[in-house]
Amino acid sequence: MLPMSERRTITDLTNGEALDEVFLVRDKDLRTTRGGDLYVTMTLADRSGTINGRLWRATEGIFQSIPAGGFLRVRARVEEYRGNLQLNIEGCQPVGPDNVDMADFVRATPCDVDAMFAELQELLQDVRNEPLRRLMKKFLEDTKLMAAFRKAPAAMQMHHPYVGGLLEHTLGVMRGVKAICPLYPDINADLLMAGAFLHDIAKTAELTSGAAIGYTDRGQLVGHITIASIWIQDKAAAIAEETGEAVPAKTITLLQHLVLSHHGVHEYGSPKLPAIPEAFMLHYLDNMDAKAWMTSHAIDETPDATAAFTSYLPQLESRVYRFSGHLDDFVPSGDLFGGDE
């Protein structure tokens, strides 16, 4: 087993190099070329990121031997394809989990989970509407759910795809709510903060959070948006049963609407389109936090420190310009609008 410091991680790879290394198999697919030959495509991962791999001249037996969700040693050459690196795999062999260091493969948030969760609870204290407070309290008191929430990823690959990523992303959206609501006093800040907390809560049921992030059966068949909407109804029903005080039906409906519409468009999985101001704001705050992570992450993980742009990012349909973060041109001293002091 190679120590972590000696590994060639995915972000270390350069075009043209030969490679003999162990990776986690995120997914795999058996395909056929135009000439009728079989080949395997797979997504390989380590804690630094993911890379696509292709194994040509494959057989059904070879495909079955590749452990989806397990570990694979590959001999390959790194190649560039459409602006991104991929592995042209020449040979591979399954590797048992006892022969790898899991720290090489399981990515985790760089942030302090306890501190993030404490801040999230503090932000929920800003919710003054009593029925919404009771509903938020009911979710927070679900210790099993909150334990899963603290360690779940926010996505498989798109953004925050690591242990603790869901909490990190959710907190980012909630911080956005706190920052932006004073600028728009007509917005219902309580509803928006509650929606930010719950918009992705069911990623805990949709995704697995072990070495290989994947979809659960329920996640694949129902999805986190619908599951969260059901949970809101269930928690409200439990409050009514335990206290005799029902959460107003309109409150439940509006909160469910925020969850059901937060992806913004049908093609991204939203059953409903935003229909109230708070729903539009949640959609854009969610999208903003995800895009901020995608772009900064792409910049940080570009292997060539001198490259002006990152590789092409299909999810953004763009490359990201890697400026240093400091503008080269500064406003001269004196009047900003042209006059002299």
N, C-alpha and C positions, 0 to 999 in steps of 0.2 A: 504494500500500500504506500503510495507516494505521499509524503507530507504536503500540506496545503501550499507551502511556499515554493515547492518544486513543480507544481502543476502548471501546464499551459492552459490558462483559462480562456474562455471564448473571447473576451475583450483583448487578450494578448495576441490573438492570431493575426497573421499578416498574409497577404496574397502571395501564393506560390510556395508556401512552406509545406514540408512534409510533417505529418503528425501521427503520433501513436499515443492515444490518451483515452481515459474512461470518462463517459458522459452519462447523464440521466436521459432516458428515452421518454420524452414528453408525449409523443404520439407517433404513429406510423401508418403507412398506407401502401398497398400493393397496386401497382399500375402497369399498364401495357403501352409499349411504344407503338408508333405507326407501323413498324415492321413486325409486330406481334410478340416481341420479347418482353419479359417481365422485368420490372425494376421497382425498388422500394424508395419511397420518400419518407423522411422522418424528421422530427424536430428534436434536436439534442440540446441539453441544458446543463449548466452548472450554476453556481451561485452568482456568477457575474452576468449571466444572460442566456440567450438561446441562439441557435444557428440551425439552418436547414441542412440536411444531408441527403445525398442520393447514392444508392448502391445499384449499379447497373448489372445486367446479366444475372438477375436474381432467380430464385426458384421459390415455390410455395413453401418448401421446407426451411429455406433460409429465412423467409418472412416470418414463419411461425416461431423460429428460434429467437427472434429479436424481442426482448421483454418490454412491452409497453408499460411504463411506470417503473421499470427496473433499470439496471445499469449495463452498459455496453462498452467494450473496449473496441476502438476503431483505429484502423490504419487508413489514413486518408491524405489527400492533398487539398490545401485551401485554395479556392478559386473565387474569382469575382464574377458575379452574374447579375446583370441589370443594377449595378451600383452597390450590391450587397455581397458580403462574403458567404460562401457556402462550402460544404465539404463534399468532395468527390471520394466516396468511400471505396477502398480497394479490398478491404477485409474487415471482419468484425467477429467478436466473441462475447457472449454473455458473461457478466461478472456478478457474483453473489454479493448481497448487501453487507455480509460480514467482512468483505475484502475492500471496502471503501470507507473513507472518512466522511460521514454524513455532513460535516461542516463545510465540505467542499461543494455541496449540492443544494443545501437548504438555505435560501436567502431569507433574510429577516430585515425588518425596518431598522434603519440606523437610529431611530428616535427611541426615547425611554417610554416604554409601554405604560408603566404606572403613571408617569407624569402626564402623558397624553390622555389617559382615561380620567384622571382627576380633573384636567382642564375641561374635558367634555362634560363631566358632571356639573362643573361650575357654570358652563355656558347654559346648560339646561335650567339652572336656577333663575335665569333671566325670563323664563316662560312664566307669565303671571296669570294667564287664563287657567282657572281652577280645573275644569275637565281635562284640558291638555296636560296640566301638571300631573294629575292622577294617572293619566295614560302613560306619560313618560316614566313615572315612578314604577308603574307596573312592568314596563320593559326592563328597567334597571334592576328590579328585584328578581328577575329571572336569572338566577346565578349560572345555570347551565348555558343559557343563551349568551350572557355577557362573557363567559369564559371563552366561548367559541368566537365571539365578536372581537375579542382582544388578539386572537391569533390568526384570524382568517385573512386570506389575500383579498385584494379588491378586484382582481381580474386574473385571467390566465396569463396574458401577455401584455395587454394594451397599456395598463398603468398600475403602479403599486402591486406588482405580481409577486408578493412575498409574504411571509409570516408577519402579521401585524399591519399589513398594507391597508386593510379595510378600515381599521381604526385611524390610521394616519390620514387616509383620504377623507373619511367622514369628518374628522376634526378640521381638516382644511376647508371643507365646504361650510362647516358651522362657523369657523372664524370669518369666512367671507360674509355670512349672514350678519354677524355682529358688526362688521365693518361697514356694510353697505346700507343697512336699514335706517340709520340716522339721516341718510341722504334722501330717503323716500318715506316721509312720515305717513303717507296713506297706506303703506304696505302693512299687513298684519304680521308683525315681527314674531309673535308667538307661534303662529301657524307655520311660518317659514322656517323657524328654528327647529320645530318638531319634525317638519318634513325633511330637513337636512339630516337630522339624526337617524330617521327611519328609511331614507330613500334606498339605501343599499343593504339594510340590516339582514335581509334574507340571503345575501351572498354566503352567510354562514351555513345555509342549507343547500345552496346551489353548487358550491365549490368545495373540493377537498383541500386540506391544508397541510398535507404531508410533504414528502420529498417531491412528489409529482403532483402539481396542481391539475385538477381535472374536474369534469362535471359529474355530480351525483346523478342517479337516475331521476330523482325528483327535479333536480336543477335542469336537466335536459328536457324533461317532459312538461314541466310547469313554469319554471323560471323564477328568478328572485323578485321580479316586479309583482307578479301575481301572488307569490307566497307572502310577501310583506303585506299586501293588501288584506289577505286572509288573516294574518296575525293581528293586524290592527282591529279587525272585527272581533276576533277571539279575545283579545285583551280587554276590549271594551265590555264584552259580554261577561267576562270574569269579574270586572269591577262592579257591574250592576248586580251580579249574583252575590258578591261578598259584602257589598255596602248598601245595597238597595237604592243607590243613586246612579242613574243611567248617564252615560256620556251622551250629550245631545247627538241625535242622528246627523244633523248638519255638520257638526264638528268631525264626526267619523267620515262622512262623505268627502268633505273638503281635504282632509288629510290623506285619504285614499287616492283622491284625484292627484295630489302632488306626487305620490309614489308612482301611480299608473302612467303619468305623463312626463316623468323627469328625463327620459331619453329624447324627448322633444319631437321626434318624427316616428311614423309607423315603421319605416324601414330599419330603424335602430332598435326596434323591439317595444316601443311604447304602445300599449293597447289604446290609449287615448292621447289626443294632442292637448297641450296646455290651453286652459280656458279661463284661468284667473291670473292676475298679475303675479301672485306668489308662485304659481307653477312655472311661469316663464322665467322668473328669477332663479328658482331652484335649478331649472334646466341649465341656464347659463353659468351659474356658480359651479355646478357639478362638472360641466364641460371645461370650464376654465381651470379648475384644479387638476383635472386629468391631463389637459394639454400642457399646463405648466410642468407637470412631472415628465411627460413624454419628451418635451423639448430639452429640458435641462438634463434629463437622463441621457438622451442621445448625444448631447455635447460632452458630458462627462465620460462617456464610454467610447468615444471615437478613438481608436487606437493610435492614429497618426496625430501627434500633438501639433504638427505644423499645418494640418489640413484646414482650409478655410471653411469647408462645409462638412456636415455629417454625411453619411451614406443616405440614400433615398429611403424615406419612411413611408411605406404604403398607407398606413393609417392616417397620415397627415397629407399625403399626396405632395410631398415636398421634401427638400433637404433643408437643414437648419444651419444658418450662418453662425459660425463659432467666433463671434467677436469677443474680445477679452472681458467684456463687462464694463470697460471704461471707454468713454468717448474720446477720440483723438482731438476733436475740435472743441475749444472752449469759448464761451462768450467773452469778448474783451471787457476789461473793466470800463466802467462808465455807464451811461444810460443804456438799458437793454434795448430800447427802441430807437437808438441812433443818436440821441443828443449827448452832449458832454456835461459832466458835472461842473 
